[in-house]
């Protein structure tokens, strides 16, 4: 019998959209601006929700924006070099698999709880994976994928 509750160890939608939009921006030429509607379409993210994600990324100085006729969003060098972990934390704050392993809390049960070392090991592994991939690397991977295998590539191929 399956439990009636859902999985709680999941990336937030905001963080997922943040990673998507950063990868999308990294596929553009350096300095090229993208408008919010094209970013929303290119990342399958709702326009109003993506706007809030972009604000968080701008506060983290990973992207910049300009209003007006020549406006739009531009990926900064810090954003291009950012790891997935850095993007997720720019949107959601520090990553913590469980409150007992968050850096801001010390767990009173850590010394005797048999689950604590498991959570700590899983936290380290997750952080290691997220730190191991950059936005630039993922964008290059996306750009090199055959269009028939990835419809997102179709709009990136220069003719």
Beta strands, then each sheet from edge to edge (+ up, - down):
strand 1: 63-66
strand 2: 72-75
sheet 1: 1+ 2-
end
